[in-house]
């Protein structure tokens, strides 16, 4: 258990699938997806570096890079625009949408001399300042602006009160353990507490907290051994709304008609509702099963005996990227669920 009475994400996924009724795992398709990812690892199309490949992420591998990922992951939620709005940000001659638009906005602010990585700035930044920084090219505000202001202010305050203004000091306290860092994040930064209750059990999904751990790990690789988390493979996939959709498209998840009736164009699931928690929990469980199947294939199938271990985080990155590459086909076949909240 991550904290008293709350199951960790992996245990939560198993519990939710065992007690759910709206989503099922297709074992045969799990095997096919496992082979697909192993083939991608063989031919190099899956990137070994989780963090370094995105062009907008810092490559410095220093304390400032760690501070950057904290700021970005503090507001890494709910980028899909309301009807009639857009969320796109241009930087260095290129237009970005969604999460990458927020990254571009942060980089643009830094280039303009705004000290957005300072804990003091984070603590004291007001709604007007933050709105201006993250404003879409089309003039629309970033969704959930007030919630992002609150989260940024909290991150700055916690950094100043507990970590001498630097998230790097929090990483130091983790002593090269992903689970220790995850616990420190959840204990100290309330906006990362992605908890729910399912069938009478308190569960955790922790999409943003785990992404923060993964981004710290990726940003420090090859630069600073402080980020060499010995238990990085214990981090699960990052349960959001796009990865379940792609997993359903690939056949690894099967949605019941009851669930399909609750999601789709114009419909929203409440955060913490049974359907939403089951969708996200099943995503964690199926990615863990894909990892287990890949490990089995690596041990038993000579085609994959030389392939390195693939983590659940990398499964997530692969599936998320697959969805972006095949967006039109995925959209035609499987709807994604919409939940407006700060957790994803």
FIKE-109492 format. One line per 2 residues: number of its first residue (from 1); their letters; for each residue x, y, z of N, C-alpha, C. Coordinates in steps of 0.001 Angstrom, whole numbers. Example, Ala and Ser with C-alpha at 12.3 -4.5 7.8 and 13.67 -1.06 7.14 Angstrom:
REM residues 2
1) AS) 13190/-5690/7800/12300/-4500/7800/13200/-3300/7800 | 12850/-2250/7080/13670/-1060/7140/12900/30/7870;
REM end
This chain:
REM residues 344
1) XX) 829/-1204/0/0/0/0/863/1253/0 | 438/2232/-778/1161/3491/-877/1061/4273/427;
3) XX) -152/4460/889/-388/5049/2206/-1448/4200/2893 | -1620/4397/4176/-2517/3541/4954/-3908/3469/4337;
5) XX) -4356/2261/4065/-5715/2042/3598/-5947/2269/2126 | -4937/2765/1396/-5086/3041/-35/-4171/2120/-830;
7) XX) -4743/1335/-1733/-3928/465/-2573/-3092/1290/-3534 | -1872/829/-3823/-1045/1475/-4830/-1647/1269/-6209;
9) XX) -1154/1977/-7235/-1763/1885/-8564/-1839/475/-9144 | -766/-298/-9038/-791/-1650/-9610/-1807/-2535/-8894;
11) XX) -1807/-2495/-7569/-2765/-3280/-6790/-4191/-2783/-7039 | -4324/-1470/-7222/-5637/-896/-7505/-6185/-1428/-8825;
13) XX) -5314/-1471/-9849/-5741/-1978/-11147/-6270/-3401/-11061 | -5538/-4248/-10357/-5971/-5654/-10193/-7318/-5717/-9467;
15) XX) -7436/-4966/-8380/-8666/-4988/-7588/-9852/-4504/-8424 | -9654/-3437/-9170/-10745/-2859/-9959/-11220/-3832/-11036;
17) XX) -10296/-4495/-11710/-10685/-5461/-12745/-11427/-6644/-12134 | -10956/-7101/-10977/-11603/-8251/-10313/-13027/-7934/-9878;
19) XX) -13293/-6672/-9546/-14603/-6305/-9003/-15434/-5464/-9957 | -14940/-5241/-11172/-15666/-4432/-12138/-16528/-5271/-13069;
21) XX) -17372/-4577/-13830/-18274/-5283/-14754/-18376/-4612/-16119 | -17740/-3462/-16304/-17913/-2695/-17531/-16790/-2883/-18546;
23) XX) -15615/-3312/-18073/-14446/-3458/-18940/-13802/-4819/-18689 | -13443/-5507/-19775/-12761/-6797/-19643/-11420/-6763/-20369;
25) XX) -10502/-7583/-19900/-9203/-7727/-20547/-9250/-8923/-21487 | -8847/-8726/-22741/-8808/-9789/-23739/-7396/-10365/-23779;
27) XX) -7230/-11565/-23242/-5901/-12169/-23096/-5225/-12388/-24456 | -6008/-12798/-25448/-5431/-13046/-26773/-4849/-11764/-27360;
29) XX) -5590/-10673/-27229/-5108/-9394/-27742/-3940/-8860/-26920 | -3914/-9164/-25630/-2760/-8801/-24802/-1495/-9401/-25406;
31) XX) -1581/-10650/-25832/-439/-11312/-26458/-23/-10632/-27756 | -1003/-10224/-28556/-690/-9561/-29825/-28/-8209/-29600;
33) XX) -540/-7446/-28628/51/-6142/-28328/1465/-6319/-27772 | 1652/-7330/-26934/2983/-7612/-26386/3981/-7876/-27520;
35) XX) 3575/-8680/-28495/4457/-8962/-29633/4720/-7705/-30458 | 3698/-6895/-30644/3842/-5662/-31415/4875/-4736/-30774;
37) XX) 4826/-4625/-29451/5772/-3748/-28750/7175/-4335/-28770 | 7290/-5639/-28610/8606/-6282/-28676/9225/-6117/-30062;
39) XX) 8414/-6202/-31093/8922/-5980/-32451/9424/-4545/-32600 | 8694/-3601/-31997/9112/-2202/-32047/10428/-1994/-31292;
41) XX) 10601/-2758/-30211/11865/-2681/-29461/13010/-3272/-30278 | 12715/-4332/-31020/13753/-4979/-31849/14236/-4054/-32954;
43) XX) 13293/-3377/-33618/13697/-2556/-34763/14048/-1114/-34372 | 13932/-814/-33087/14351/493/-32591/13310/1582/-32677;
45) XX) 12109/1248/-33118/11088/2285/-33271/10475/2711/-31933 | 10691/1909/-30888/10308/2355/-29555/11541/3015/-28924;
47) XX) 11387/4199/-28453/12527/4941/-27915/12893/4435/-26516 | 14167/4201/-26291/14593/3768/-24962/14529/4921/-23966;
49) XX) 14676/6146/-24473/14609/7306/-23584/13176/7810/-23530 | 12552/7702/-22375/11165/8136/-22226/11039/9641/-22360;
51) XX) 12026/10349/-21872/11883/11792/-21702/12615/12588/-22776 | 13741/12083/-23241/14620/12910/-24054/14128/13093/-25488;
53) XX) 13217/12238/-25942/12775/12333/-27329/11893/13546/-27618 | 10972/13947/-26720/10159/15118/-27062/11009/16377/-27210;
55) XX) 10820/17068/-28306/11680/18207/-28630/11530/19371/-27663 | 10405/19429/-26953/10142/20566/-26078/10724/20386/-24686;
57) XX) 11127/19178/-24326/11640/18929/-22978/13096/19369/-22865 | 13499/19886/-21707/14896/20303/-21535/15835/19105/-21602;
59) XX) 17019/19353/-22126/18012/18273/-22283/19210/18455/-21347 | 19114/19417/-20429/20275/19776/-19611/20589/18778/-18514;
61) XX) 19577/18023/-18054/19810/17015/-17025/20254/17586/-15691 | 19825/18803/-15374/20262/19461/-14141/19067/19817/-13255;
63) XX) 19341/20593/-12195/18282/20969/-11257/17167/21763/-11940 | 17532/22585/-12900/16528/23373/-13611/15602/22477/-14437;
65) XX) 16155/21411/-14996/15326/20465/-15752/14326/19791/-14821 | 14771/19456/-13619/13884/18836/-12631/12794/19822/-12212;
67) XX) 13165/21086/-12060/12179/22118/-11706/11165/22299/-12852 | 11643/22208/-14082/10776/22330/-15262/9731/21216/-15269;
69) XX) 10163/19981/-14997/9184/18888/-15052/8166/19011/-13923 | 8584/19523/-12768/7597/19735/-11704/6542/20744/-12145;
71) XX) 6983/21880/-12697/6017/22891/-13134/5074/22330/-14195 | 5633/21673/-15203/4812/21161/-16300/3860/20067/-15808;
73) XX) 4341/19184/-14954/3465/18110/-14476/2473/18597/-13422 | 2748/19742/-12827/1768/20360/-11938/506/20756/-12704;
75) XX) 671/21123/-13986/-499/21543/-14778/-771/20558/-15926 | -291/19330/-15786/-442/18321/-16845/-1787/17602/-16706;
77) XX) -2860/18322/-17058/-4187/17701/-16976/-5174/18436/-17884 | -6142/17702/-18385/-7349/18228/-19038/-7069/19320/-20063;
79) XX) -6392/18941/-21147/-6076/19906/-22194/-7126/19968/-23302 | -8022/18988/-23340/-9006/19016/-24437/-9915/20233/-24285;
81) XX) -10130/20949/-25371/-10867/22220/-25286/-12370/22020/-25176 | -13020/22999/-24583/-14480/23006/-24588/-14960/23236/-26013;
83) XX) -16192/22875/-26271/-16743/23024/-27611/-16666/24483/-28058 | -16160/24679/-29267/-16034/26025/-29810/-14729/26705/-29481;
85) XX) -13901/26080/-28638/-12605/26655/-28256/-11473/25827/-28871 | -10267/26349/-28765/-9080/25632/-29239/-8001/25779/-28178;
87) XX) -7084/24799/-28118/-5909/25009/-27283/-4671/24648/-28092 | -4040/25682/-28635/-2849/25513/-29455/-1893/26666/-29150;
89) XX) -605/26342/-29080/419/27335/-28764/1584/27161/-29737 | 2050/28269/-30303/3181/28229/-31226/4479/28563/-30506;
91) XX) 5530/27888/-30921/6856/28137/-30344/7900/27745/-31388 | 8833/28640/-31645/9878/28399/-32644/9310/27993/-34005;
93) XX) 8245/28674/-34391/7691/28464/-35716/6831/27232/-35893 | 6509/26556/-34790/5706/25341/-34885/4529/25433/-33912;
95) XX) 3378/24930/-34336/2181/24974/-33489/1977/23637/-32788 | 1641/23696/-31512/1443/22490/-30708/52/22510/-30090;
97) XX) -471/21335/-29797/-1759/21222/-29117/-1592/20394/-27846 | -2617/20446/-26982/-2648/19603/-25791/-1470/19822/-24868;
99) XX) -952/18713/-24326/172/18768/-23393/1362/19507/-23992 | 1654/19257/-25265/2812/19884/-25885/2623/21397/-26023;
101) XX) 1376/21844/-26139/1108/23284/-26161/1500/23918/-24829 | 1205/23216/-23726/1583/23733/-22406/3104/23785/-22258;
103) XX) 3790/22755/-22753/5262/22762/-22729/5798/23951/-23524 | 5218/24187/-24691/5646/25306/-25528/5415/26633/-24810;
105) XX) 4296/26747/-24107/3983/27978/-23374/5012/28239/-22282 | 5409/27186/-21566/6428/27329/-20519/7763/27769/-21132;
107) XX) 8152/27122/-22232/9426/27470/-22868/9409/28899/-23410 | 8276/29307/-23946/8139/30675/-24455/8285/31683/-23318;
109) XX) 7665/31377/-22181/7760/32276/-21029/9197/32399/-20533 | 9905/31259/-20484/11309/31283/-20056/12138/32132/-21010;
111) XX) 11904/31960/-22324/12642/32729/-23328/12364/34221/-23208 | 11175/34566/-22719/10806/35978/-22540/11307/36553/-21216;
113) XX) 12018/35721/-20448/12617/36206/-19206/11720/36111/-17988 | 10592/35407/-18102/9706/35232/-16949/10239/34082/-16108;
115) XX) 10397/34294/-14822/11071/33322/-13953/10095/32239/-13477 | 9478/31540/-14427/8422/30586/-14086/8938/29371/-13307;
117) XX) 10238/29113/-13348/10780/27963/-12632/11146/28292/-11185 | 11010/29534/-10813/11286/29937/-9438/10120/29553/-8533;
119) XX) 10433/28962/-7399/9384/28609/-6434/8641/29857/-5964 | 9354/30965/-5845/8713/32226/-5454/7673/32644/-6493;
121) XX) 8053/32541/-7783/7094/32889/-8836/5883/31959/-8775 | 6150/30659/-8654/5050/29694/-8609/4092/30018/-7460;
123) XX) 4640/30297/-6299/3805/30553/-5121/2927/31795/-5306 | 3479/32827/-5948/2807/34123/-5972/2131/34482/-7291;
125) XX) 2321/33687/-8324/1743/34008/-9636/218/34085/-9536 | -357/35111/-10154/-1806/35269/-10087/-2477/34765/-11362;
127) XX) -3774/34777/-11334/-4561/34238/-12453/-4251/34967/-13761 | -4124/36274/-13697/-3876/37063/-14910/-2532/36689/-15543;
129) XX) -1489/36565/-14713/-163/36187/-15217/-184/34807/-15864 | -773/33851/-15159/-789/32470/-15641/-1653/32345/-16889;
131) XX) -2753/33070/-16934/-3611/33058/-18121/-2840/33566/-19332 | -2083/34630/-19151/-1321/35202/-20262/-263/34223/-20773;
133) XX) 419/33552/-19855/1479/32615/-20244/916/31433/-21040 | -208/30899/-20597/-744/29679/-21209/-1852/29941/-22241;
135) XX) -2064/31205/-22585/-3125/31551/-23530/-2880/30893/-24893 | -3952/30364/-25477/-3877/29755/-26794/-3629/30811/-27861;
137) XX) -3016/30398/-28970/-2833/31305/-30103/-4162/31879/-30571 | -5211/31090/-30410/-6541/31505/-30854/-7220/32443/-29858;
139) XX) -6523/32733/-28745/-7066/33667/-27760/-7848/33021/-26642 | -7991/31707/-26680/-8727/31007/-25627/-7819/30721/-24438;
141) XX) -8393/30763/-23254/-7648/30412/-22049/-7479/28899/-21977 | -6431/28469/-21306/-6244/27045/-21073/-7410/26539/-20219;
143) XX) -7927/25326/-20498/-9033/24803/-19673/-8639/24728/-18191 | -9632/24835/-17320/-9436/24751/-15863/-8349/25709/-15373;
145) XX) -8405/26937/-15860/-7385/27934/-15510/-7278/28133/-14004 | -8390/28310/-13310/-8327/28577/-11875/-7720/27412/-11105;
147) XX) -8019/26190/-11535/-7449/25012/-10876/-5933/24943/-11104 | -5490/25359/-12287/-4044/25365/-12568/-3333/26430/-11736;
149) XX) -3967/27581/-11587/-3391/28629/-10735/-3214/28096/-9311 | -4248/27456/-8799/-4195/26900/-7446/-3088/25861/-7318;
151) XX) -2943/24993/-8329/-1927/23927/-8283/-521/24510/-8352 | -314/25496/-9227/1003/26129/-9344/1364/26830/-8038;
153) XX) 418/27586/-7489/669/28271/-6219/1031/27283/-5116 | 321/26154/-5070/611/25154/-4043/2002/24563/-4225;
155) XX) 2369/24223/-5468/3692/23644/-5702/4786/24605/-5248 | 4633/25892/-5557/5620/26873/-5120/5707/26973/-3616;
157) XX) 4551/27006/-2969/4528/27107/-1505/5191/25902/-848 | 4867/24701/-1332/5449/23478/-757/6955/23446/-980;
159) XX) 7403/23842/-2166/8843/23872/-2439/9560/24786/-1447 | 8980/25952/-1193/9624/26905/-288/9590/26440/1161;
161) XX) 8469/25845/1566/8313/25441/2959/9071/24162/3307 | 9215/23249/2338/9733/21920/2672/11006/21508/1930;
163) XX) 11299/22159/783/12412/21669/-33/13357/22794/-464 | 13415/23860/346/14339/24964/93/14193/25503/-1330;
165) XX) 12969/25450/-1844/12673/26057/-3137/12984/25217/-4357 | 13553/24018/-4165/13963/23210/-5319/13388/21804/-5240;
167) XX) 12731/21380/-6300/12195/20019/-6334/13318/18984/-6354 | 14487/19376/-6802/15649/18485/-6786/15910/17965/-5372;
169) XX) 15655/18789/-4358/15867/18346/-2976/14881/17258/-2574 | 13694/17303/-3144/12718/16228/-2924/13220/14940/-3563;
171) XX) 13788/15064/-4756/14356/13889/-5444/15501/13309/-4621 | 16344/14158/-4065/17444/13685/-3211/16919/12845/-2047;
173) XX) 15808/13297/-1442/15238/12587/-294/14720/11194/-663 | 14445/10968/-1940/13904/9671/-2359/14950/8568/-2333;
175) XX) 16220/8923/-2271/17321/7954/-2190/17257/6920/-3315 | 17109/7422/-4537/17131/6602/-5759/16019/5560/-5800;
177) XX) 14880/5897/-5231/13717/4987/-5265/12517/5704/-5873 | 11977/5125/-6942/10780/5683/-7583/9597/5673/-6624;
179) XX) 9469/4602/-5853/8341/4516/-4920/8479/5521/-3777 | 9709/5739/-3305/9911/6764/-2282/9541/8149/-2805;
181) XX) 9948/8445/-4047/9629/9745/-4621/8126/9879/-4825 | 7486/8804/-5284/6036/8830/-5474/5333/9151/-4155;
183) XX) 5787/8521/-3087/5184/8754/-1772/5421/10192/-1315 | 6616/10718/-1530/6919/12097/-1155/6027/13080/-1908;
185) XX) 5808/12820/-3189/4947/13692/-3998/3519/13688/-3454 | 2996/12490/-3227/1605/12366/-2783/1417/12937/-1377;
187) XX) 2398/12754/-527/2296/13255/844/2354/14780/910 | 3125/15393/13/3392/16826/137/2628/17723/-829;
189) XX) 2255/17212/-1994/1599/18026/-3012/177/17506/-3224 | -800/18206/-2683/-2170/17671/-2661/-2776/17526/-4051;
191) XX) -2359/18354/-5020/-2984/18278/-6341/-2649/16978/-7073 | -1684/16229/-6560/-1301/14963/-7186/-2025/13758/-6558;
193) XX) -2910/14001/-5603/-3567/12894/-4887/-4766/12361/-5670 | -4462/11534/-6617/-5437/10965/-7557/-6011/9675/-6958;
195) XX) -6914/9843/-5999/-7498/8714/-5272/-8969/8546/-5637 | -9497/7377/-5348/-10924/7117/-5556/-11337/5985/-4633;
197) XX) -12624/5705/-4630/-13124/4534/-3898/-13874/3644/-4886 | -13592/2346/-4816/-14224/1402/-5742/-14596/139/-4980;
199) XX) -15859/-190/-5016/-16345/-1396/-4330/-15921/-1409/-2859 | -15982/-247/-2212/-15662/-145/-795/-14189/-64/-461;
201) XX) -13320/-77/-1479/-11875/-41/-1247/-11296/1279/-1761 | -10435/1917/-971/-9746/3105/-1437/-8633/2700/-2404;
203) XX) -8648/3315/-3581/-7669/2971/-4619/-6948/4241/-5070 | -5826/4054/-5754/-5084/5194/-6308/-4762/4919/-7771;
205) XX) -4874/5951/-8601/-4528/5853/-10016/-3241/6616/-10316 | -3079/7786/-9707/-1826/8555/-9661/-1166/8785/-11008;
207) XX) -1969/9189/-11988/-1430/9453/-13323/-335/10518/-13294 | -656/11716/-12743/300/12814/-12778/1497/12577/-11868;
209) XX) 1276/12008/-10699/2393/11754/-9772/3392/10784/-10382 | 2875/9753/-11056/3782/8767/-11660/4486/9339/-12893;
211) XX) 3794/10170/-13653/4456/10830/-14787/5578/11723/-14281 | 5348/12400/-13159/6394/13244/-12585/7617/12415/-12217;
213) XX) 7403/11264/-11610/8524/10368/-11288/9242/9945/-12570 | 8467/9540/-13572/9052/9086/-14837/9821/10207/-15534;
215) XX) 9283/11432/-15481/9957/12558/-16132/11240/12945/-15409 | 11230/12862/-14075/12468/13103/-13323/13513/12053/-13708;
217) XX) 13089/10813/-13729/13978/9704/-14119/14567/9959/-15503 | 13694/10277/-16461/14154/10493/-17827/15034/11708/-17970;
219) XX) 14705/12777/-17253/15461/14023/-17409/16879/13920/-16850 | 17081/13051/-15866/18403/12934/-15233/19261/11807/-15799;
221) XX) 18663/10951/-16635/19420/9824/-17176/20643/10299/-17959 | 21792/9722/-17620/23034/10082/-18294/23647/11377/-17798;
223) XX) 23004/12005/-16813/23502/13280/-16301/23781/13239/-14798 | 22874/12624/-14033/22953/12697/-12574/22406/11392/-11983;
225) XX) 23250/10680/-11259/22851/9367/-10738/21781/9463/-9652 | 21492/10667/-9166/20406/10853/-8199/19090/10317/-8762;
227) XX) 18946/10374/-10084/17726/9899/-10732/17766/8454/-11184 | 18769/7715/-10799/18858/6300/-11196/17997/5446/-10253;
229) XX) 16696/5538/-10422/15782/4819/-9541/15878/3312/-9772 | 16252/2596/-8727/16456/1150/-8846/15157/390/-9072;
231) XX) 14042/1007/-8739/12737/344/-8842/11828/1036/-9861 | 12418/1619/-10905/11620/2374/-11874/10563/1495/-12547;
233) XX) 10817/198/-12661/9843/-686/-13322/8568/-867/-12487 | 8571/-396/-11232/7377/-509/-10389/6346/566/-10714;
235) XX) 6732/1570/-11501/5788/2611/-11924/4863/2027/-12990 | 3569/2258/-12854/2617/1701/-13812/2431/2654/-14991;
237) XX) 1535/2268/-15903/1132/3197/-16957/414/4384/-16341 | 151/5406/-17157/-426/6657/-16663/-1881/6739/-17122;
239) XX) -2789/6428/-16216/-4199/6235/-16575/-4891/7555/-16903 | -5159/7754/-18205/-5832/8957/-18650/-7051/8585/-19492;
241) XX) -7351/9368/-20509/-8513/9081/-21347/-8125/8576/-22736 | -6909/8846/-23188/-6484/8430/-24516/-5909/7012/-24547;
243) XX) -5141/6641/-23537/-4540/5303/-23534/-5607/4204/-23440 | -6635/4339/-22580/-7697/3324/-22607/-8353/3211/-23982;
245) XX) -8576/4328/-24632/-9170/4320/-25969/-8307/3523/-26945 | -6994/3762/-26914/-6095/3053/-27818/-6010/1570/-27470;
247) XX) -6031/1252/-26184/-5990/-153/-25764/-7260/-887/-26203 | -8382/-174/-26203/-9627/-772/-26701/-9558/-953/-28210;
249) XX) -8985/14/-28908/-8821/-92/-30367/-7953/-1298/-30720 | -6900/-1513/-29934/-5987/-2635/-30171/-6566/-3969/-29696;
251) XX) -7710/-3931/-29020/-8392/-5151/-28612/-8022/-5669/-27244 | -7068/-5030/-26579/-6633/-5521/-25270/-7693/-5262/-24200;
253) XX) -8477/-4185/-24378/-9615/-3918/-23501/-10902/-4073/-24303 | -11923/-4615/-23661/-13237/-4749/-24286/-14253/-3975/-23459;
255) XX) -14923/-3003/-24099/-15918/-2185/-23425/-17295/-2837/-23545 | -18017/-2875/-22451/-19395/-3362/-22484/-20292/-2315/-23148;
257) XX) -21455/-2755/-23615/-22394/-1810/-24209/-22851/-782/-23188 | -22963/-1217/-21933/-23359/-299/-20865/-22375/854/-20750;
259) XX) -21074/541/-20861/-20063/1589/-20802/-20125/2471/-22049 | -20223/1849/-23232/-20277/2621/-24477/-21440/3612/-24475;
261) XX) -22533/3232/-23819/-23685/4127/-23736/-23404/5350/-22869 | -22368/5252/-22008/-22068/6353/-21085/-20988/7297/-21599;
263) XX) -20267/6894/-22662/-19160/7717/-23151/-19401/8100/-24606 | -18517/8908/-25145/-18666/9323/-26528/-18957/10800/-26628;
265) XX) -19194/11247/-27852/-19358/12662/-28163/-20404/13340/-27276 | -19961/14415/-26628/-20886/15206/-25837/-21192/14660/-24455;
267) XX) -20707/13455/-24133/-20992/12857/-22827/-19758/12950/-21934 | -19993/13078/-20641/-18886/13149/-19690/-19128/12208/-18519;
269) XX) -18041/11646/-18034/-18086/10838/-16815/-17567/11689/-15667 | -18211/11604/-14534/-17722/12318/-13358/-16451/11671/-12839;
271) XX) -15515/12512/-12399/-14325/11992/-11751/-14723/11223/-10489 | -14237/9995/-10361/-14575/9164/-9210/-15787/8290/-9418;
273) XX) -16478/8442/-10554/-17628/7583/-10833/-17155/6162/-11115 | -18036/5196/-10933/-17665/3791/-11096/-17115/3514/-12488;
275) XX) -17773/4065/-13513/-17330/3806/-14886/-15956/4406/-15137 | -15734/5618/-14662/-14442/6268/-14884/-13322/5534/-14163;
277) XX) -13545/5165/-12918/-12516/4471/-12147/-12232/3094/-12762 | -13271/2418/-13222/-13056/1099/-13817/-12254/1196/-15117;
279) XX) -12566/2190/-15940/-11817/2387/-17180/-10333/2600/-16907 | -10055/3462/-15955/-8662/3784/-15656/-7956/2621/-14970;
281) XX) -8645/1974/-14041/-8046/835/-13353/-7755/-311/-14300 | -8676/-567/-15235/-8469/-1639/-16211/-7272/-1331/-17106;
283) XX) -7054/-50/-17386/-5901/340/-18200/-4588/-8/-17499 | -4541/251/-16204/-3342/-95/-15432/-3143/-1609/-15438;
285) XX) -4215/-2342/-15175/-4115/-3800/-15089/-3696/-4411/-16409 | -4269/-3945/-17517/-3949/-4562/-18810/-2508/-4248/-19217;
287) XX) -2005/-3051/-18902/-607/-2750/-19221/345/-3613/-18391 | -21/-3859/-17137/783/-4785/-16321/774/-6184/-16939;
289) XX) -380/-6603/-17476/-457/-7918/-18117/357/-7956/-19414 | 367/-6862/-20148/1190/-6781/-21360/2667/-6924/-21004;
291) XX) 3078/-6253/-19925/4477/-6371/-19466/4795/-7815/-19083 | 3888/-8453/-18334/4106/-9846/-17929/4207/-10759/-19150;
293) XX) 3370/-10516/-20153/3410/-11333/-21371/4705/-11106/-22133 | 5167/-9858/-22191/6444/-9582/-22863/7590/-10285/-22163;
295) XX) 7572/-10283/-20832/8625/-10974/-20087/8589/-12473/-20349 | 7390/-13022/-20455/7250/-14439/-20779/7805/-14733/-22175;
297) XX) 7461/-13903/-23126/7942/-14091/-24501/9461/-13944/-24570 | 10010/-12997/-23838/11460/-12811/-23825/12165/-14036/-23279;
299) XX) 11507/-14720/-22333/12101/-15910/-21711/11916/-17167/-22560 | 10815/-17221/-23324/10448/-18477/-23989/10532/-18449/-25509;
301) XX) 10463/-17288/-26115/10425/-17191/-27578/11777/-16708/-28090 | 12483/-17530/-28869/13818/-17137/-29337/13831/-15843/-30155;
303) XX) 12693/-15475/-30737/12644/-14221/-31503/12933/-13012/-30614 | 12621/-13141/-29328/12715/-11989/-28437/13719/-12186/-27299;
305) XX) 14540/-13205/-27409/15468/-13511/-26310/16499/-12405/-26081 | 16765/-11616/-27113/17769/-10554/-26992/17146/-9186/-26710;
307) XX) 15830/-9134/-26646/15159/-7847/-26430/15218/-7485/-24941 | 15520/-6240/-24669/15621/-5792/-23279/14236/-5739/-22628;
309) XX) 14241/-5618/-21313/12978/-5503/-20577/12278/-4192/-20933 | 10973/-4281/-21137/10144/-3109/-21423/9248/-2860/-20216;
311) XX) 9237/-1630/-19724/8445/-1302/-18539/7013/-898/-18909 | 6144/-848/-17902/4769/-396/-18110/4741/1056/-18583;
313) XX) 5693/1865/-18128/5774/3252/-18586/5977/3309/-20091 | 6842/2437/-20587/7122/2428/-22026/5939/1877/-22822;
315) XX) 5203/943/-22231/3972/480/-22869/3030/1660/-23039 | 2901/2459/-21993/2050/3644/-22039/2493/4585/-23149;
317) XX) 3785/4886/-23206/4314/5802/-24215/4058/5254/-25618 | 4256/3950/-25790/4023/3322/-27093/2561/3442/-27506;
319) XX) 1667/3093/-26592/229/3107/-26903/-259/4538/-27128 | 209/5468/-26296/-174/6874/-26449/288/7396/-27800;
321) XX) 1510/7075/-28180/2030/7494/-29482/1310/6821/-30634 | 956/5549/-30461/211/4815/-31487/-1119/5519/-31760;
323) XX) -1780/5951/-30712/-3060/6650/-30857/-2890/7941/-31658 | -1825/8666/-31399/-1597/9921/-32133/-1320/9651/-33614;
325) XX) -605/8573/-33901/-278/8226/-35289/-1486/7723/-36067 | -2429/7093/-35357/-3598/6490/-36010/-4889/7128/-35512;
327) XX) -4820/8435/-35228/-5927/9122/-34563/-7259/8960/-35298 | -7263/9151/-36602/-8523/9110/-37356/-9178/7732/-37257;
329) XX) -8382/6670/-37435/-8935/5312/-37373/-9422/4977/-35967 | -8647/5385/-34962/-9029/5100/-33578/-10344/5813/-33243;
331) XX) -10451/7072/-33655/-11658/7851/-33347/-12913/7229/-33958 | -12765/6660/-35158/-13916/6046/-35833/-14417/4821/-35094;
333) XX) -13502/4102/-34477/-13848/2803/-33898/-14202/2863/-32419 | -13481/3687/-31659/-13655/3694/-30198/-13756/5129/-29682;
335) XX) -14800/5460/-28927/-14864/6793/-28321/-13933/6874/-27110 | -13509/8087/-26780/-12747/8246/-25533/-13642/8901/-24494;
337) XX) -13384/8574/-23236/-14224/9151/-22191/-13705/10533/-21812 | -14616/11420/-21522/-14266/12786/-21131/-14590/12976/-19647;
339) XX) -13586/13381/-18900/-13772/13729/-17492/-12980/15003/-17242 | -13656/16043/-16839/-12981/17318/-16614/-12537/17362/-15150;
341) XX) -11219/17170/-14930/-10683/17162/-13561/-9202/17491/-13616 | -8585/17603/-12450/-7167/17991/-12386/-6219/16795/-12412;
343) XX) -6724/15583/-12508/-5861/14409/-12339/-5331/13841/-13646 | -5949/14214/-14781/-5457/13773/-16092/-6156/14558/-17186;
REM end
